[in-house]
């Protein structure tokens, strides 16, 4: 992967639409890179009503349902080790995609945590994700813990 993009659901949709073209007019697509999507959806709303699908440019989609919480809260879903394994496996399986697009509702907490982890997993410098303390620390630490445990 050449780059990791962390976006809100609205900005993720806009990015994907840059890859769209009318039938048989592929040259009109604004963007031509291949990408994979990690779509993080809220459980308390049943998702955002946006579903990403594979296409010529979209090489894979992982949709996860968990909420932006850092400890168990009745009625909400906390990011789990199972979620972490799905993220890790998805990143491994889609390394050939040029872009990893990660989104949650606002693109500020859960998706930033997954983006920071993905960059670390791929050998990059993820310090920028920690500059404003907005990422979901529980999501990030769970990913790191599962990745390190599974490597042993």
Beta strands, then each sheet from edge to edge (+ up, - down):
strand 1: 3-8
strand 2: 35-41
strand 3: 58-65
strand 4: 99-104
sheet 1: 1+ 4+ 2+ 3+
end
